[in-house]
Amino acid sequence: MQTNTKILAQEFEYLAPETIDEALDLLDKYKEKNIKILAGGTDLLVKMKTIDLKVDYLINIKNIPELNFVDTNQGLRIGAVTPLSHIIREEKVKMKYSALYEGIMSMAAPAIRNMGTMAGNLGNASPAADTVPPLIAYGAEVKLVSKRGERSVLVEDFIIGVGETNMKPDELITEIIIPQINKNTGSAFLKKSRVKADLSKINLAIYLEREGNICKDCKIVFGSVAIKVLRAEKTENLLKEQIVNSELINKAEEKASCEIKPIDDIRSTAEYRIAMSKEMLKDGFKLAWARAKD
């Protein structure tokens, strides 16, 4: 039977809690069922229309006011339903968290950024997600809450595979917590795609700390090169505590291209991704290095 992919061709129960406690009650009550949480819907609704994603209960948390905020007092705290477009309006995000700002700006069209959320981007767990590499580079955490209590998980550990996270059925993402940026640091995000609205063929976030000409610390995170966003730890170790020069950068390019594990798919080839990883690392490192203040 053919269905119109532009409509939701299935029956489900729609629930719209108005508080976090109400949402947690519903998640606990229906944890044995196929529950999906709706925040922005830019990924979830597409899947429900096109790949017949089965849903018994759709819980819309978008109108819970406690989940819609950006707090810049210490580091960054971003509520689960805060639209991406609201995050990039914050001057601190643009000035201090350059990689995150650039990652969000690279995503689709303004209309999508007005609907989409960072929590949704994380929950979707795509290897090509554009906010995930910056979040991992900054050491961000996801706060998960349930009737049993709450816990915080590093974004790096939260996503475990394509479309898979370690979130339990009765848990809710309430916020993303990004640590305060240290002095003498810089970051950058780069992306290659056919057009801006497309998913990444390959993306990259770099965060580094410098002391004069020495790279004191760095994190290098690639997307679309493995079953989940990948941190190039061997390349990081090559750069740490080293005097930065062209020879070191060349070595880092080669090391990174050996760490990633890309495949051929409809968006690109493994060969292209390996070649581009070298160029992107060189350009991204130079940009983050220049942004780091002595």
C-alpha positions as YAML, in Angstrom:
chain: A
units: angstrom
residues:
- id: 1
  name: MET
  ca: [0.00, 0.00, 0.00]
- id: 2
  name: GLN
  ca: [1.41, 3.37, -1.02]
- id: 3
  name: THR
  ca: [1.08, 6.29, 1.35]
- id: 4
  name: ASN
  ca: [1.51, 10.00, 0.92]
- id: 5
  name: THR
  ca: [4.86, 10.75, 2.58]
- id: 6
  name: LYS
  ca: [3.75, 14.32, 3.29]
- id: 7
  name: ILE
  ca: [1.25, 13.21, 5.94]
- id: 8
  name: LEU
  ca: [1.51, 11.16, 9.11]
- id: 9
  name: ALA
  ca: [0.00, 7.87, 7.94]
- id: 10
  name: GLN
  ca: [-0.30, 6.26, 11.36]
- id: 11
  name: GLU
  ca: [-2.29, 6.58, 14.55]
- id: 12
  name: PHE
  ca: [-0.71, 7.62, 17.82]
- id: 13
  name: GLU
  ca: [-1.68, 9.40, 21.00]
- id: 14
  name: TYR
  ca: [-0.56, 13.00, 21.23]
- id: 15
  name: LEU
  ca: [0.30, 14.33, 24.69]
- id: 16
  name: ALA
  ca: [1.28, 17.89, 25.62]
- id: 17
  name: PRO
  ca: [2.51, 18.25, 29.21]
- id: 18
  name: GLU
  ca: [2.89, 21.77, 30.56]
- id: 19
  name: THR
  ca: [5.55, 21.09, 33.19]
- id: 20
  name: ILE
  ca: [8.65, 18.91, 33.53]
- id: 21
  name: ASP
  ca: [6.94, 16.86, 36.27]
- id: 22
  name: GLU
  ca: [3.98, 16.13, 33.98]
- id: 23
  name: ALA
  ca: [6.37, 15.05, 31.21]
- id: 24
  name: LEU
  ca: [8.26, 12.74, 33.57]
- id: 25
  name: ASP
  ca: [4.99, 11.18, 34.78]
- id: 26
  name: LEU
  ca: [4.06, 10.37, 31.18]
- id: 27
  name: LEU
  ca: [7.48, 8.98, 30.35]
- id: 28
  name: ASP
  ca: [7.34, 6.75, 33.42]
- id: 29
  name: LYS
  ca: [3.80, 5.61, 32.66]
- id: 30
  name: TYR
  ca: [4.47, 4.69, 29.03]
- id: 31
  name: LYS
  ca: [8.13, 3.64, 29.24]
- id: 32
  name: GLU
  ca: [7.29, 0.16, 27.91]
- id: 33
  name: LYS
  ca: [5.67, 1.65, 24.79]
- id: 34
  name: ASN
  ca: [7.08, 3.33, 21.68]
- id: 35
  name: ILE
  ca: [7.46, 6.87, 23.04]
- id: 36
  name: LYS
  ca: [8.93, 9.74, 21.07]
- id: 37
  name: ILE
  ca: [9.61, 13.20, 22.42]
- id: 38
  name: LEU
  ca: [8.80, 16.18, 20.21]
- id: 39
  name: ALA
  ca: [10.79, 19.38, 20.73]
- id: 40
  name: GLY
  ca: [11.37, 21.00, 17.34]
- id: 41
  name: GLY
  ca: [10.32, 18.09, 15.16]
- id: 42
  name: THR
  ca: [12.65, 18.83, 12.26]
- id: 43
  name: ASP
  ca: [14.07, 15.30, 12.36]
- id: 44
  name: LEU
  ca: [11.36, 13.29, 14.11]
- id: 45
  name: LEU
  ca: [8.41, 14.34, 11.95]
- id: 46
  name: VAL
  ca: [10.38, 13.69, 8.77]
- id: 47
  name: LYS
  ca: [11.15, 10.16, 9.94]
- id: 48
  name: MET
  ca: [7.51, 9.57, 10.87]
- id: 49
  name: LYS
  ca: [6.47, 10.64, 7.38]
- id: 50
  name: THR
  ca: [9.14, 8.98, 5.27]
- id: 51
  name: ILE
  ca: [10.44, 5.82, 6.97]
- id: 52
  name: ASP
  ca: [7.24, 4.88, 8.82]
- id: 53
  name: LEU
  ca: [8.80, 5.31, 12.26]
- id: 54
  name: LYS
  ca: [6.39, 3.64, 14.67]
- id: 55
  name: VAL
  ca: [5.11, 5.79, 17.53]
- id: 56
  name: ASP
  ca: [2.52, 4.89, 20.15]
- id: 57
  name: TYR
  ca: [2.79, 8.10, 22.17]
- id: 58
  name: LEU
  ca: [4.11, 11.45, 20.95]
- id: 59
  name: ILE
  ca: [4.98, 13.72, 23.87]
- id: 60
  name: ASN
  ca: [5.29, 17.37, 22.88]
- id: 61
  name: ILE
  ca: [7.52, 19.21, 25.37]
- id: 62
  name: LYS
  ca: [7.84, 22.36, 23.30]
- id: 63
  name: ASN
  ca: [5.52, 24.44, 25.47]
- id: 64
  name: ILE
  ca: [7.19, 23.67, 28.80]
- id: 65
  name: PRO
  ca: [8.61, 27.08, 29.79]
- id: 66
  name: GLU
  ca: [11.23, 25.61, 32.16]
- id: 67
  name: LEU
  ca: [12.96, 24.03, 29.16]
- id: 68
  name: ASN
  ca: [13.27, 27.18, 27.07]
- id: 69
  name: PHE
  ca: [16.27, 29.25, 28.16]
- id: 70
  name: VAL
  ca: [19.88, 30.23, 27.49]
- id: 71
  name: ASP
  ca: [21.92, 30.98, 30.62]
- id: 72
  name: THR
  ca: [25.32, 32.60, 30.00]
- id: 73
  name: ASN
  ca: [26.27, 33.41, 33.60]
- id: 74
  name: GLN
  ca: [28.82, 30.61, 33.94]
- id: 75
  name: GLY
  ca: [29.66, 28.81, 30.75]
- id: 76
  name: LEU
  ca: [26.49, 28.02, 28.78]
- id: 77
  name: ARG
  ca: [23.32, 26.27, 29.86]
- id: 78
  name: ILE
  ca: [20.82, 25.66, 27.07]
- id: 79
  name: GLY
  ca: [17.30, 24.38, 27.63]
- id: 80
  name: ALA
  ca: [16.06, 21.37, 25.71]
- id: 81
  name: VAL
  ca: [13.41, 23.20, 23.67]
- id: 82
  name: THR
  ca: [15.37, 26.40, 23.03]
- id: 83
  name: PRO
  ca: [15.33, 27.04, 19.27]
- id: 84
  name: LEU
  ca: [18.74, 27.02, 17.62]
- id: 85
  name: SER
  ca: [18.09, 30.53, 16.30]
- id: 86
  name: HIS
  ca: [17.75, 31.83, 19.87]
- id: 87
  name: ILE
  ca: [21.11, 30.36, 20.86]
- id: 88
  name: ILE
  ca: [23.04, 32.20, 18.16]
- id: 89
  name: ARG
  ca: [21.45, 35.51, 19.14]
- id: 90
  name: GLU
  ca: [23.49, 35.45, 22.33]
- id: 91
  name: GLU
  ca: [26.60, 37.60, 21.92]
- id: 92
  name: LYS
  ca: [28.59, 35.32, 24.24]
- id: 93
  name: VAL
  ca: [27.95, 32.36, 21.95]
- id: 94
  name: LYS
  ca: [29.25, 34.23, 18.93]
- id: 95
  name: MET
  ca: [32.29, 35.69, 20.70]
- id: 96
  name: LYS
  ca: [33.35, 32.86, 23.03]
- id: 97
  name: TYR
  ca: [31.94, 29.68, 21.50]
- id: 98
  name: SER
  ca: [32.84, 30.24, 17.86]
- id: 99
  name: ALA
  ca: [32.67, 26.58, 16.82]
- id: 100
  name: LEU
  ca: [29.15, 26.18, 18.21]
- id: 101
  name: TYR
  ca: [27.99, 29.42, 16.59]
- id: 102
  name: GLU
  ca: [29.42, 28.34, 13.23]
- id: 103
  name: GLY
  ca: [27.98, 24.85, 13.59]
- id: 104
  name: ILE
  ca: [24.47, 26.19, 14.12]
- id: 105
  name: MET
  ca: [24.82, 28.76, 11.35]
- id: 106
  name: SER
  ca: [25.80, 25.99, 8.93]
- id: 107
  name: MET
  ca: [22.55, 24.13, 9.52]
- id: 108
  name: ALA
  ca: [19.88, 24.35, 6.85]
- id: 109
  name: ALA
  ca: [17.71, 27.47, 6.49]
- id: 110
  name: PRO
  ca: [16.57, 30.03, 9.08]
- id: 111
  name: ALA
  ca: [13.12, 28.43, 9.18]
- id: 112
  name: ILE
  ca: [14.66, 25.14, 10.33]
- id: 113
  name: ARG
  ca: [16.86, 26.89, 12.91]
- id: 114
  name: ASN
  ca: [13.73, 28.61, 14.24]
- id: 115
  name: MET
  ca: [12.20, 25.17, 14.93]
- id: 116
  name: GLY
  ca: [15.13, 22.86, 15.58]
- id: 117
  name: THR
  ca: [16.73, 22.35, 18.99]
- id: 118
  name: MET
  ca: [20.14, 21.23, 20.19]
- id: 119
  name: ALA
  ca: [18.57, 18.51, 22.33]
- id: 120
  name: GLY
  ca: [16.80, 17.20, 19.25]
- id: 121
  name: ASN
  ca: [20.05, 17.22, 17.29]
- id: 122
  name: LEU
  ca: [21.63, 15.15, 20.07]
- id: 123
  name: GLY
  ca: [18.70, 12.78, 20.44]
- id: 124
  name: ASN
  ca: [18.62, 12.13, 16.70]
- id: 125
  name: ALA
  ca: [22.21, 10.87, 17.05]
- id: 126
  name: SER
  ca: [23.22, 11.35, 13.42]
- id: 127
  name: PRO
  ca: [26.93, 10.94, 12.60]
- id: 128
  name: ALA
  ca: [26.52, 14.07, 10.47]
- id: 129
  name: ALA
  ca: [25.02, 16.30, 13.19]
- id: 130
  name: ASP
  ca: [26.52, 19.79, 13.10]
- id: 131
  name: THR
  ca: [26.17, 20.74, 16.77]
- id: 132
  name: VAL
  ca: [27.68, 17.53, 18.15]
- id: 133
  name: PRO
  ca: [31.37, 18.06, 17.17]
- id: 134
  name: PRO
  ca: [31.49, 21.51, 18.83]
- id: 135
  name: LEU
  ca: [29.75, 20.21, 21.95]
- id: 136
  name: ILE
  ca: [32.23, 17.36, 22.28]
- id: 137
  name: ALA
  ca: [35.15, 19.72, 21.63]
- id: 138
  name: TYR
  ca: [33.96, 21.95, 24.50]
- id: 139
  name: GLY
  ca: [33.44, 19.02, 26.88]
- id: 140
  name: ALA
  ca: [29.68, 19.59, 27.07]
- id: 141
  name: GLU
  ca: [27.31, 17.45, 29.13]
- id: 142
  name: VAL
  ca: [23.68, 16.41, 28.71]
- id: 143
  name: LYS
  ca: [21.44, 16.58, 31.77]
- id: 144
  name: LEU
  ca: [18.97, 13.68, 31.89]
- id: 145
  name: VAL
  ca: [16.04, 13.63, 34.31]
- id: 146
  name: SER
  ca: [13.53, 10.93, 35.22]
- id: 147
  name: LYS
  ca: [11.26, 10.03, 38.13]
- id: 148
  name: ARG
  ca: [14.24, 8.06, 39.48]
- id: 149
  name: GLY
  ca: [16.46, 11.14, 39.66]
- id: 150
  name: GLU
  ca: [18.89, 12.97, 37.40]
- id: 151
  name: ARG
  ca: [22.31, 12.39, 35.88]
- id: 152
  name: SER
  ca: [24.75, 14.20, 33.61]
- id: 153
  name: VAL
  ca: [26.52, 12.49, 30.71]
- id: 154
  name: LEU
  ca: [29.28, 13.84, 28.52]
- id: 155
  name: VAL
  ca: [28.02, 14.40, 24.98]
- id: 156
  name: GLU
  ca: [31.00, 12.30, 23.89]
- id: 157
  name: ASP
  ca: [29.51, 9.32, 25.78]
- id: 158
  name: PHE
  ca: [25.83, 10.10, 25.18]
- id: 159
  name: ILE
  ca: [25.75, 9.05, 21.52]
- id: 160
  name: ILE
  ca: [26.72, 5.39, 21.05]
- id: 161
  name: GLY
  ca: [25.87, 4.74, 17.39]
- id: 162
  name: VAL
  ca: [23.74, 5.72, 14.41]
- id: 163
  name: GLY
  ca: [20.46, 6.89, 15.91]
- id: 164
  name: GLU
  ca: [21.41, 5.43, 19.28]
- id: 165
  name: THR
  ca: [22.01, 7.11, 22.64]
- id: 166
  name: ASN
  ca: [22.34, 5.84, 26.20]
- id: 167
  name: MET
  ca: [19.20, 7.70, 27.27]
- id: 168
  name: LYS
  ca: [16.66, 5.46, 29.04]
- id: 169
  name: PRO
  ca: [13.01, 5.31, 27.89]
- id: 170
  name: ASP
  ca: [11.82, 7.17, 30.99]
- id: 171
  name: GLU
  ca: [14.45, 9.93, 30.77]
- id: 172
  name: LEU
  ca: [14.14, 13.45, 29.42]
- id: 173
  name: ILE
  ca: [16.91, 15.77, 28.24]
- id: 174
  name: THR
  ca: [16.34, 18.99, 30.17]
- id: 175
  name: GLU
  ca: [19.46, 20.95, 29.28]
- id: 176
  name: ILE
  ca: [22.91, 20.95, 27.71]
- id: 177
  name: ILE
  ca: [25.72, 22.29, 29.89]
- id: 178
  name: ILE
  ca: [28.88, 23.71, 28.31]
- id: 179
  name: PRO
  ca: [31.81, 24.65, 30.56]
- id: 180
  name: GLN
  ca: [33.25, 28.13, 30.84]
- id: 181
  name: ILE
  ca: [35.83, 28.87, 28.16]
- id: 182
  name: ASN
  ca: [39.38, 29.30, 29.44]
- id: 183
  name: LYS
  ca: [41.61, 32.22, 28.51]
- id: 184
  name: ASN
  ca: [43.99, 31.87, 25.58]
- id: 185
  name: THR
  ca: [41.66, 29.53, 23.71]
- id: 186
  name: GLY
  ca: [40.12, 29.45, 20.27]
- id: 187
  name: SER
  ca: [37.72, 27.24, 18.36]
- id: 188
  name: ALA
  ca: [36.41, 26.74, 14.84]
- id: 189
  name: PHE
  ca: [33.89, 24.65, 12.90]
- id: 190
  name: LEU
  ca: [34.13, 23.70, 9.24]
- id: 191
  name: LYS
  ca: [31.72, 21.76, 7.05]
- id: 192
  name: LYS
  ca: [31.65, 20.40, 3.53]
- id: 193
  name: SER
  ca: [28.28, 19.72, 1.89]
- id: 194
  name: ARG
  ca: [26.73, 19.97, -1.56]
- id: 195
  name: VAL
  ca: [24.69, 23.00, -0.51]
- id: 196
  name: LYS
  ca: [24.31, 24.61, 2.91]
- id: 197
  name: ALA
  ca: [20.97, 22.93, 3.63]
- id: 198
  name: ASP
  ca: [22.42, 19.45, 3.08]
- id: 199
  name: LEU
  ca: [23.78, 17.10, 5.69]
- id: 200
  name: SER
  ca: [27.54, 17.23, 6.02]
- id: 201
  name: LYS
  ca: [29.75, 15.18, 3.77]
- id: 202
  name: ILE
  ca: [32.29, 15.80, 6.51]
- id: 203
  name: ASN
  ca: [32.50, 18.34, 9.34]
- id: 204
  name: LEU
  ca: [35.05, 19.28, 11.95]
- id: 205
  name: ALA
  ca: [35.26, 21.16, 15.24]
- id: 206
  name: ILE
  ca: [38.55, 22.20, 16.86]
- id: 207
  name: TYR
  ca: [39.07, 23.69, 20.30]
- id: 208
  name: LEU
  ca: [42.57, 24.57, 21.48]
- id: 209
  name: GLU
  ca: [44.50, 26.38, 24.18]
- id: 210
  name: ARG
  ca: [47.76, 28.08, 23.38]
- id: 211
  name: GLU
  ca: [50.64, 29.50, 25.36]
- id: 212
  name: GLY
  ca: [52.73, 31.60, 23.04]
- id: 213
  name: ASN
  ca: [53.70, 29.25, 20.19]
- id: 214
  name: ILE
  ca: [52.89, 26.10, 22.18]
- id: 215
  name: CYS
  ca: [49.65, 24.18, 21.83]
- id: 216
  name: LYS
  ca: [48.88, 23.41, 25.48]
- id: 217
  name: ASP
  ca: [45.71, 21.45, 24.82]
- id: 218
  name: CYS
  ca: [43.31, 20.68, 21.97]
- id: 219
  name: LYS
  ca: [40.29, 18.65, 20.96]
- id: 220
  name: ILE
  ca: [39.65, 17.62, 17.36]
- id: 221
  name: VAL
  ca: [36.25, 16.19, 16.48]
- id: 222
  name: PHE
  ca: [35.07, 14.96, 13.06]
- id: 223
  name: GLY
  ca: [31.53, 14.20, 11.89]
- id: 224
  name: SER
  ca: [30.35, 11.99, 8.99]
- id: 225
  name: VAL
  ca: [33.48, 9.84, 9.16]
- id: 226
  name: ALA
  ca: [32.34, 6.92, 11.38]
- id: 227
  name: ILE
  ca: [29.20, 5.40, 12.94]
- id: 228
  name: LYS
  ca: [29.16, 8.33, 15.34]
- id: 229
  name: VAL
  ca: [30.97, 11.64, 15.69]
- id: 230
  name: LEU
  ca: [34.64, 10.80, 16.19]
- id: 231
  name: ARG
  ca: [37.27, 12.42, 18.37]
- id: 232
  name: ALA
  ca: [40.77, 12.24, 16.85]
- id: 233
  name: GLU
  ca: [42.64, 11.61, 20.11]
- id: 234
  name: LYS
  ca: [45.89, 10.43, 18.53]
- id: 235
  name: THR
  ca: [46.08, 13.65, 16.54]
- id: 236
  name: GLU
  ca: [45.34, 15.65, 19.68]
- id: 237
  name: ASN
  ca: [48.20, 13.94, 21.51]
- id: 238
  name: LEU
  ca: [50.54, 14.69, 18.61]
- id: 239
  name: LEU
  ca: [49.80, 18.41, 18.96]
- id: 240
  name: LYS
  ca: [49.68, 18.82, 22.75]
- id: 241
  name: GLU
  ca: [52.64, 20.58, 24.40]
- id: 242
  name: GLN
  ca: [54.29, 21.08, 21.01]
- id: 243
  name: ILE
  ca: [55.59, 24.20, 19.27]
- id: 244
  name: VAL
  ca: [53.22, 24.88, 16.41]
- id: 245
  name: ASN
  ca: [54.78, 25.13, 12.96]
- id: 246
  name: SER
  ca: [54.01, 23.98, 9.43]
- id: 247
  name: GLU
  ca: [55.82, 20.67, 9.89]
- id: 248
  name: LEU
  ca: [53.72, 19.81, 12.96]
- id: 249
  name: ILE
  ca: [50.48, 20.71, 11.16]
- id: 250
  name: ASN
  ca: [51.46, 18.49, 8.21]
- id: 251
  name: LYS
  ca: [52.02, 15.57, 10.58]
- id: 252
  name: ALA
  ca: [48.66, 16.25, 12.24]
- id: 253
  name: GLU
  ca: [46.88, 16.21, 8.86]
- id: 254
  name: GLU
  ca: [48.26, 12.78, 8.05]
- id: 255
  name: LYS
  ca: [47.53, 11.43, 11.51]
- id: 256
  name: ALA
  ca: [43.92, 12.62, 11.41]
- id: 257
  name: SER
  ca: [43.31, 11.13, 7.96]
- id: 258
  name: CYS
  ca: [44.39, 7.75, 9.36]
- id: 259
  name: GLU
  ca: [42.17, 8.00, 12.44]
- id: 260
  name: ILE
  ca: [38.86, 8.56, 10.67]
- id: 261
  name: LYS
  ca: [36.90, 5.58, 9.31]
- id: 262
  name: PRO
  ca: [34.67, 6.97, 6.53]
- id: 263
  name: ILE
  ca: [32.52, 5.00, 4.10]
- id: 264
  name: ASP
  ca: [31.07, 5.55, 0.64]
- id: 265
  name: ASP
  ca: [27.44, 6.69, 0.78]
- id: 266
  name: ILE
  ca: [24.97, 8.76, -1.23]
- id: 267
  name: ARG
  ca: [26.51, 12.03, -0.06]
- id: 268
  name: SER
  ca: [30.19, 11.35, -0.68]
- id: 269
  name: THR
  ca: [32.99, 8.81, -0.96]
- id: 270
  name: ALA
  ca: [35.45, 7.64, 1.65]
- id: 271
  name: GLU
  ca: [38.28, 8.84, -0.59]
- id: 272
  name: TYR
  ca: [36.87, 12.38, -0.70]
- id: 273
  name: ARG
  ca: [36.35, 12.46, 3.07]
- id: 274
  name: ILE
  ca: [39.91, 11.33, 3.76]
- id: 275
  name: ALA
  ca: [41.31, 13.95, 1.39]
- id: 276
  name: MET
  ca: [39.13, 16.69, 2.84]
- id: 277
  name: SER
  ca: [39.98, 15.78, 6.43]
- id: 278
  name: LYS
  ca: [43.55, 16.93, 5.80]
- id: 279
  name: GLU
  ca: [42.56, 20.28, 4.32]
- id: 280
  name: MET
  ca: [39.92, 20.91, 6.96]
- id: 281
  name: LEU
  ca: [42.28, 20.11, 9.81]
- id: 282
  name: LYS
  ca: [44.87, 22.53, 8.47]
- id: 283
  name: ASP
  ca: [42.33, 25.32, 7.89]
- id: 284
  name: GLY
  ca: [40.41, 24.69, 11.11]
- id: 285
  name: PHE
  ca: [43.53, 24.58, 13.28]
- id: 286
  name: LYS
  ca: [44.88, 27.80, 11.79]
- id: 287
  name: LEU
  ca: [41.58, 29.55, 12.38]
- id: 288
  name: ALA
  ca: [41.23, 28.36, 15.99]
- id: 289
  name: TRP
  ca: [44.92, 29.19, 16.63]
- id: 290
  name: ALA
  ca: [44.44, 32.74, 15.37]
- id: 291
  name: ARG
  ca: [41.38, 33.17, 17.60]
- id: 292
  name: ALA
  ca: [43.25, 32.07, 20.72]
- id: 293
  name: LYS
  ca: [44.40, 35.10, 22.66]
- id: 294
  name: ASP
  ca: [47.81, 35.21, 24.31]
...
